[in-house]
Amino acid sequence: MSYGFTGKITHGSGLKSKQQKINEWKNRNRRKVMPGYPIEKVFQTKEEVDLYLSGDKIICLLCGRSFKSLCSHLGIHGMDIQSYQEKYGLPFSKGICGVNTKKLLSENAKHMIEVGLWKPVEPEMLKKMRANCKVQPFQPYRKQVGAQNISKTKLISKKNLRQDRKKGTYVYWQEEDYYKILSLSEEHNLHPHEIIDKFKNIVPSLSQFVIRKKTDNEFKKKYYLVVDALSFEMQAKHGMLGNRFVQELKKLKSQNKSNREISELLNIHEVTIEKYISKNNIKKPIKTSCVNGHPYPEGKRRCQICNTEKTRKLHNRLPREIAAQTDAIKKCRKCGIEVLAKRYGSPYCESCRTESYYESQKKYFEKKRKVK
């Protein structure tokens, strides 16, 4: 049986066109893995990352095939871009594509902005997007970069230098610049460390400031005077509460104020107040008068005036001036001395009570002897 080839293949003939064969071959080789792949190595240094992303094409580390961009290809392996970057420690800020494709994408984006088809994201919106995005893990190459940057800054800071970005050179900090930190802290009522964070480019760094404080004694004295003049809230924030705070605590404790009241007055946590009270042995003063202002008698800790007033209220008694008119003050049955009537009926004075008690005791013991 022979077929007459006309250039077209009829449906159901069993033969395939050239394009169909190419597509089949592509689909077959699509998931093929090259020998030596997948690679499980993680990028450790910045140089390795730059070398991997510097070519016109990028090699897929899962199968070993090269592409202009891995964005669409990673779907075959059941992975997305972020999981691929996490696996191999690649930076999240850089795209997984060749150099030429990056250029084309950037040129297209610039052209779209010029024409007005696309607007860049506003900074407020960017902040919201960053807040909502997932926390990305820390890659190994970033540790190496961070260590290099820290070593550079330490060298610069220890040498008392500052970078002049306009000229691209380093200039020495003057003595006035260090004293400027202290003057700014007095103006803004902030700790010198917070001033350094706020005015980074105008003022020396924190490491330089600490070195200056250690080496120069006059500067150190000035620093402690400035910190001591700050508010107690600011001092407590940096753990610098001094003698002024202790004296204020003693003053408030002498006024018989509780720890909670002191914390509300000074805007400091109650735990720190308790700590400083125990550390400096601050105690409440010994009371010389009661709540109502009556002085305590010598050798006693109770106010007799307040106690008598209490008893009068309990037994519905009136004050001493009115009590004489209403027979609240009565005479003793035996002696005839005036006595405050604490109970209803005829009262007795203390001496007469003791005598009557002793007489009753004698009678009781005499009866016992007679019975024996």
FENMO-V550584 format. One line per field, one symbol per residue. ss: DSSP state (H for helix, E for strand, L for the rest). psi: psi as a letter, one per 40 degrees, with the letter a starting at -180 (. if undefined). burial: # if it has 24 or more other C-alpha atoms within 12 Angstrom, else .. A space follows every 50 residues. Layout:
# FENMO-V550584
ss->???
psi->???
burial->???
This chain:
# FENMO-V550584
ss->LLLLLLLLLLLLLLLLLHHHHHHHHHHHHHLLLLLLLLLLLLLLLHHHHH HHLLLLLEELLLLLLEELELLLHHHLLLLLHHHHHHHHLLLLLLLLELHH HHHHHHHHHHHHHHHLLLLLLLHHHHHHHHHHLLLLLLLHHHHHHHHHHH HHHHHHHHLLEEEELLLLEEEELLHHHHHHHHHHHHHHLLLHHHHHHHLL LLLLLHHHHHHHHHHLHHHHHHHHHHHHHLLHHHHHHLLLLLHHHHHHHH HHHHLLLLHHHHHHHHLLLHHHHHHHHHHLLLLLLLLLELLLLLELLLLL LLLHHHHHHHHHHHLLLLLHHHHLLLLLEEELLLLLLEEELLLLLLLLLH HHHHHHHHHHHHHHHHHHHHHL
psi->hihhhedihiheeeiiidddddddddddedeihiheiiheihhdiddddd ddeeidihhhedeeiiidieddddddefiidddddddefiiediigiidd dddddddddddddddedhhihiddddddddddiihiihiddddddddddd ddddddddefiihhdddfihiiiidddddddddddddefiidddddddgd ddiiiddddddddddhddddddddddddeiiddddddeffhadddddddd ddddefiidddddddefiiddddddddddefhiiihheiadeehiiihei eihdddddddddddefiiiddddddefdhiiidddeihihgdiiahiiid ddddddddddddddddddddd.
burial->..........................................#.##..#. .##....######.#######.##......##.#########..#####. #.....................................###......... ......#..###..........#...######.###..########.... ..#######..#......#...#..###########...###..##.### .##.....#..##....#...##..##....................... ................###........###........####....###. ......................
